[in-house]
Amino acid sequence: MPIGINHARERLSRGELALGFGVHHLRGAAVGMLAAAAGYDWLFIDMEHGAMSVQEATQISIAALGQGITPVVRCCKDALHEGTRALDNGAMGVVVPHVDTAEEARGVAAAYRFPPAGHRSWGGPPFAYGLQAPPPAEAQAELNREILVACMVETPEAVRNAAAIAAVPGVDVLLIGTSDLTASMGIAGQIGHPDVRAAYETVARACQASGKTLGMGGVYDETHAAAYIKLGARFLLSGSDHTMLMAGATARSRFLRSLQG
């Protein structure tokens, strides 16, 4: 059985936007179907801030493989093993937050690549192949190519080290966590601040120099999102389930109440 399509990678290979749907509160097999129907390319299954177990993340991931959307998990920085368990059980990518140095990025890349590129353990045919993988050597080489690994840039230190982080083999995306970046800069929430713009420019140059992808999270307004996309951001976290639900539900309640006159 061929490996499942990584829809995010396909978009990025064509220079298109790969849109991520944040999964924070939603659970169940329909999550991927909902996001795909709404026009998204990948799920951002959040095990850092969401109350998400590996079991729940992998059940969402397994379902998503057949729903036309790519499951990507975010694990905690000090729980890289949860990312490997997710990859064995449906996920096609991992996002690791708070990666500040090239040394840390090398540790991330090694955790999620099979030898000789890393030290990920082979646990048998993964769900990415519908449990019908080709011989291990062939499957491991293909998974090394297809799994997407993103390191989050969320501090001034990470911005300063962006070129070195981007140069690490096995790192595909430098995803700027804009909310945490502004907080660490002492300008919390000021996503359009000149220092934030400068940070995006620095990371964009680093990505371009190493042939990696610039990612954007925490920016959802039209003005600043457009500016950072123009700088080259392509791997985009487009918002989380609860914020999108609140936006749609609020608009609907306001509309219906307005009809009473």
KEDRENLUM-146441 format. One record per residue (C-alpha): residue number from 1; residue in one letter; x, y, z. Coordinates in nm, 4 decimals, always signed. Example, Ala and Ser with C-alpha at 12.3 -4.5 7.8 and 13.67 -1.06 7.14 Angstrom:
% residues 2
     k   r          u          v          w
     1   A    +1.2300    -0.4500    +0.7800
     2   S    +1.3670    -0.1060    +0.7140
This chain:
% residues 261
     k   r          u          v          w
     1   M    +0.0000    +0.0000    +0.0000
     2   P    +0.1420    +0.3442    -0.0888
     3   I    +0.2108    +0.5971    +0.1809
     4   G    -0.0648    +0.8462    +0.2583
     5   I    -0.0468    +1.1818    +0.0838
     6   N    +0.1051    +1.4645    +0.2852
     7   H    -0.1234    +1.7420    +0.1644
     8   A    +0.0757    +2.0110    +0.3451
     9   R    +0.3975    +1.9040    +0.1707
    10   E    +0.2203    +1.8975    -0.1645
    11   R    +0.0999    +2.2550    -0.1202
    12   L    +0.4396    +2.3750    -0.0060
    13   S    +0.6176    +2.2042    -0.2962
    14   R    +0.4102    +2.4176    -0.5320
    15   G    +0.4786    +2.7373    -0.3378
    16   E    +0.1182    +2.7525    -0.2187
    17   L    -0.0240    +2.8245    +0.1249
    18   A    -0.0668    +2.5178    +0.3439
    19   L    -0.3500    +2.6056    +0.5821
    20   G    -0.3615    +2.4463    +0.9261
    21   F    -0.6749    +2.3994    +1.1360
    22   G    -0.6006    +2.4135    +1.5077
    23   V    -0.7472    +2.1253    +1.7102
    24   H    -0.7626    +2.2335    +2.0728
    25   H    -1.1003    +2.1270    +2.2126
    26   L    -1.2616    +1.9168    +1.9407
    27   R    -1.2418    +1.5388    +1.9649
    28   G    -1.3584    +1.2464    +1.7554
    29   A    -1.3299    +1.1048    +1.4063
    30   A    -1.5156    +1.3918    +1.2377
    31   V    -1.2539    +1.6587    +1.3168
    32   G    -1.0510    +1.6046    +1.0003
    33   M    -1.3611    +1.5799    +0.7848
    34   L    -1.4883    +1.9132    +0.9181
    35   A    -1.1553    +2.0852    +0.8559
    36   A    -1.1126    +1.9382    +0.5076
    37   A    -1.4658    +2.0402    +0.4122
    38   A    -1.3827    +2.3953    +0.5218
    39   G    -1.0803    +2.4091    +0.2900
    40   Y    -0.7862    +2.3286    +0.5197
    41   D    -0.4800    +2.1184    +0.4335
    42   W    -0.3496    +2.0005    +0.7716
    43   L    -0.4606    +1.9588    +1.1296
    44   F    -0.2620    +2.1232    +1.4091
    45   I    -0.3378    +1.8745    +1.6863
    46   D    -0.2254    +2.0554    +1.9991
    47   M    -0.0773    +1.8451    +2.2785
    48   E    +0.1047    +2.1460    +2.4230
    49   H    -0.1834    +2.3747    +2.5171
    50   G    -0.4809    +2.1505    +2.4524
    51   A    -0.5845    +1.8849    +2.7073
    52   M    -0.5064    +1.6238    +2.4437
    53   S    -0.3757    +1.2762    +2.5196
    54   V    -0.1641    +1.0773    +2.2758
    55   Q    -0.4587    +0.8393    +2.2437
    56   E    -0.6960    +1.1174    +2.1409
    57   A    -0.4408    +1.2755    +1.9067
    58   T    -0.3726    +0.9486    +1.7297
    59   Q    -0.7404    +0.8595    +1.6864
    60   I    -0.7975    +1.1970    +1.5195
    61   S    -0.4850    +1.1373    +1.3089
    62   I    -0.5822    +0.7898    +1.1915
    63   A    -0.9228    +0.9153    +1.0811
    64   A    -0.7713    +1.2176    +0.9072
    65   L    -0.5521    +1.0000    +0.6842
    66   G    -0.8632    +0.9017    +0.4909
    67   Q    -1.0300    +1.2435    +0.4978
    68   G    -0.8101    +1.4412    +0.2601
    69   I    -0.6230    +1.6317    +0.5308
    70   T    -0.2818    +1.5765    +0.6901
    71   P    -0.2562    +1.5279    +1.0682
    72   V    +0.0282    +1.7155    +1.2381
    73   V    +0.0756    +1.7078    +1.6152
    74   R    +0.2374    +1.9616    +1.8450
    75   C    +0.4069    +1.7988    +2.1405
    76   C    +0.5769    +1.9698    +2.4328
    77   K    +0.9463    +2.0489    +2.3962
    78   D    +1.0371    +1.8115    +2.6777
    79   A    +0.8094    +1.5322    +2.5495
    80   L    +0.9532    +1.4506    +2.2086
    81   H    +0.8645    +1.0852    +2.2702
    82   E    +0.4971    +1.1763    +2.2437
    83   G    +0.5674    +1.2985    +1.8917
    84   T    +0.7255    +0.9674    +1.7922
    85   R    +0.4285    +0.7760    +1.9317
    86   A    +0.1964    +1.0000    +1.7312
    87   L    +0.3990    +0.9400    +1.4133
    88   D    +0.3736    +0.5653    +1.4650
    89   N    -0.0022    +0.5986    +1.4988
    90   G    -0.1247    +0.8223    +1.2189
    91   A    +0.0441    +1.1619    +1.2360
    92   M    +0.2379    +1.2818    +0.9322
    93   G    +0.4212    +1.5669    +1.0999
    94   V    +0.5350    +1.7104    +1.4308
    95   V    +0.5644    +2.0692    +1.5553
    96   V    +0.7984    +2.1322    +1.8502
    97   P    +0.7661    +2.4631    +2.0387
    98   H    +1.0372    +2.6844    +2.1884
    99   V    +1.3338    +2.5668    +1.9811
   100   D    +1.5987    +2.8291    +2.0522
   101   T    +1.9232    +2.6822    +1.9201
   102   A    +2.0617    +2.4691    +1.6413
   103   E    +2.1576    +2.2055    +1.8985
   104   E    +1.7959    +2.1768    +2.0080
   105   A    +1.6840    +2.1630    +1.6449
   106   R    +1.9253    +1.8778    +1.5774
   107   G    +1.7721    +1.6881    +1.8678
   108   V    +1.4243    +1.7418    +1.7241
   109   A    +1.5234    +1.6312    +1.3745
   110   A    +1.7022    +1.3220    +1.5061
   111   A    +1.3994    +1.2167    +1.7123
   112   Y    +1.1722    +1.2060    +1.4069
   113   R    +1.4016    +1.0621    +1.1374
   114   F    +1.5014    +0.6988    +1.1030
   115   P    +1.8703    +0.6031    +1.0783
   116   P    +2.1023    +0.7118    +0.9336
   117   A    +1.9388    +1.0568    +0.9471
   118   G    +1.8261    +1.0179    +1.3091
   119   H    +1.7437    +0.7657    +1.5774
   120   R    +1.3679    +0.7159    +1.5501
   121   S    +1.2733    +0.3615    +1.6444
   122   W    +1.0888    +0.1308    +1.4047
   123   G    +0.7725    +0.0029    +1.5668
   124   G    +0.6391    -0.1958    +1.2743
   125   P    +0.4142    -0.0904    +0.9842
   126   P    +0.2752    +0.2549    +1.0663
   127   F    -0.0711    +0.3844    +0.9957
   128   A    +0.0738    +0.6122    +0.7263
   129   Y    +0.0714    +0.2984    +0.5099
   130   G    -0.2585    +0.1639    +0.6320
   131   L    -0.0493    -0.0910    +0.8250
   132   Q    +0.0740    -0.2394    +0.4945
   133   A    +0.4209    -0.0908    +0.4653
   134   P    +0.6856    -0.1963    +0.2146
   135   P    +1.0084    -0.3517    +0.3524
   136   P    +1.1441    -0.1574    +0.6519
   137   A    +1.4413    +0.0026    +0.4770
   138   E    +1.2198    +0.1324    +0.1955
   139   A    +0.9473    +0.2511    +0.4327
   140   Q    +1.1915    +0.4268    +0.6636
   141   A    +1.3563    +0.6137    +0.3753
   142   E    +1.0164    +0.7213    +0.2421
   143   L    +0.8938    +0.8315    +0.5839
   144   N    +1.2113    +1.0353    +0.6301
   145   R    +1.1165    +1.2206    +0.3113
   146   E    +0.7446    +1.2602    +0.3804
   147   I    +0.7160    +1.3380    +0.7528
   148   L    +0.7115    +1.7138    +0.8115
   149   V    +0.9119    +1.8509    +1.1055
   150   A    +0.8586    +2.2082    +1.2244
   151   C    +1.0558    +2.3963    +1.4894
   152   M    +0.8823    +2.6924    +1.6496
   153   V    +1.0651    +3.0252    +1.6776
   154   E    +0.9256    +3.2031    +1.9828
   155   T    +1.2044    +3.4057    +2.1446
   156   P    +1.4614    +3.6694    +2.0425
   157   E    +1.7288    +3.4027    +2.0947
   158   A    +1.5611    +3.1774    +1.8400
   159   V    +1.5376    +3.4653    +1.5939
   160   R    +1.9102    +3.5341    +1.6351
   161   N    +1.9808    +3.1650    +1.5746
   162   A    +1.7343    +3.1289    +1.2864
   163   A    +1.9992    +3.0788    +1.0191
   164   A    +2.1652    +2.8001    +1.2170
   165   I    +1.8315    +2.6352    +1.2990
   166   A    +1.7191    +2.6485    +0.9366
   167   A    +2.0446    +2.4881    +0.8249
   168   V    +1.9803    +2.1736    +1.0330
   169   P    +1.9061    +1.8741    +0.8071
   170   G    +1.5688    +1.7212    +0.8815
   171   V    +1.4045    +2.0486    +0.9857
   172   D    +1.1469    +2.1459    +0.7227
   173   V    +0.9708    +2.4502    +0.8697
   174   L    +1.0555    +2.7374    +1.1013
   175   L    +0.7161    +2.8284    +1.2446
   176   I    +0.7043    +3.1659    +1.4177
   177   G    +0.4831    +3.1540    +1.7262
   178   T    +0.3971    +3.5202    +1.7122
   179   S    +0.2066    +3.5381    +2.0402
   180   D    +0.4906    +3.3941    +2.2475
   181   L    +0.7459    +3.5905    +2.0485
   182   T    +0.5771    +3.9200    +2.1308
   183   A    +0.5516    +3.8194    +2.4976
   184   S    +0.9205    +3.7314    +2.5153
   185   M    +1.0014    +4.0671    +2.3537
   186   G    +0.8014    +4.2543    +2.6152
   187   I    +0.5417    +4.3685    +2.3617
   188   A    +0.2746    +4.1036    +2.4181
   189   G    +0.0060    +4.1001    +2.1519
   190   Q    +0.1660    +4.3637    +1.9293
   191   I    +0.1872    +4.1421    +1.6218
   192   G    +0.2492    +4.4359    +1.3896
   193   H    +0.5290    +4.5919    +1.5950
   194   P    +0.8405    +4.6869    +1.3922
   195   D    +1.0491    +4.4418    +1.5978
   196   V    +0.8121    +4.1608    +1.5067
   197   R    +0.8282    +4.2579    +1.1417
   198   A    +1.2083    +4.2563    +1.1664
   199   A    +1.1962    +3.9099    +1.3252
   200   Y    +0.9846    +3.7786    +1.0392
   201   E    +1.2304    +3.9259    +0.7908
   202   T    +1.5236    +3.7598    +0.9683
   203   V    +1.3597    +3.4180    +0.9816
   204   A    +1.2387    +3.4514    +0.6216
   205   R    +1.5953    +3.5147    +0.5041
   206   A    +1.7178    +3.2163    +0.7036
   207   C    +1.4548    +2.9898    +0.5478
   208   Q    +1.5286    +3.1113    +0.1974
   209   A    +1.9012    +3.0563    +0.2408
   210   S    +1.8542    +2.6942    +0.3500
   211   G    +1.5595    +2.6027    +0.1320
   212   K    +1.3221    +2.5709    +0.4259
   213   T    +0.9646    +2.6954    +0.4740
   214   L    +0.8594    +2.9940    +0.6830
   215   G    +0.5586    +2.9291    +0.9037
   216   M    +0.3225    +3.1708    +1.0766
   217   G    +0.1093    +3.1232    +1.3853
   218   G    -0.0820    +3.3706    +1.5994
   219   V    -0.1532    +3.6183    +1.3183
   220   Y    -0.5086    +3.6148    +1.1873
   221   D    -0.5952    +3.9720    +1.0935
   222   E    -0.5961    +4.0752    +0.7297
   223   T    -0.3316    +4.3483    +0.7513
   224   H    -0.0477    +4.1704    +0.9273
   225   A    -0.1198    +3.8247    +0.7894
   226   A    -0.0954    +3.9675    +0.4396
   227   A    +0.2347    +4.1372    +0.5201
   228   Y    +0.3973    +3.8230    +0.6587
   229   I    +0.2667    +3.6056    +0.3768
   230   K    +0.4253    +3.8547    +0.1396
   231   L    +0.7550    +3.7948    +0.3210
   232   G    +0.7222    +3.4254    +0.2370
   233   A    +0.5132    +3.2593    +0.5088
   234   R    +0.3489    +2.9521    +0.3591
   235   F    +0.2895    +2.7047    +0.6444
   236   L    +0.0059    +2.8804    +0.8235
   237   L    -0.1788    +2.8048    +1.1425
   238   S    -0.5108    +2.9618    +1.0509
   239   G    -0.6765    +2.9592    +1.3938
   240   S    -0.8044    +2.7150    +1.6531
   241   D    -1.1352    +2.5328    +1.6734
   242   H    -1.2686    +2.7262    +1.9728
   243   T    -1.1883    +3.0694    +1.8285
   244   M    -1.3458    +2.9806    +1.4943
   245   L    -1.6521    +2.8362    +1.6653
   246   M    -1.6855    +3.1491    +1.8775
   247   A    -1.6523    +3.3746    +1.5732
   248   G    -1.9153    +3.1881    +1.3735
   249   A    -2.1525    +3.1405    +1.6658
   250   T    -2.1245    +3.5047    +1.7708
   251   A    -2.1951    +3.6272    +1.4186
   252   R    -2.4989    +3.3995    +1.3938
   253   S    -2.6472    +3.5030    +1.7307
   254   R    -2.6010    +3.8710    +1.6516
   255   F    -2.7672    +3.8250    +1.3137
   256   L    -3.0678    +3.6399    +1.4526
   257   R    -3.1188    +3.8908    +1.7360
   258   S    -3.1022    +4.1739    +1.4842
   259   L    -3.4027    +4.0310    +1.2994
   260   Q    -3.6399    +4.1085    +1.5812
   261   G    -3.6103    +4.4767    +1.5046
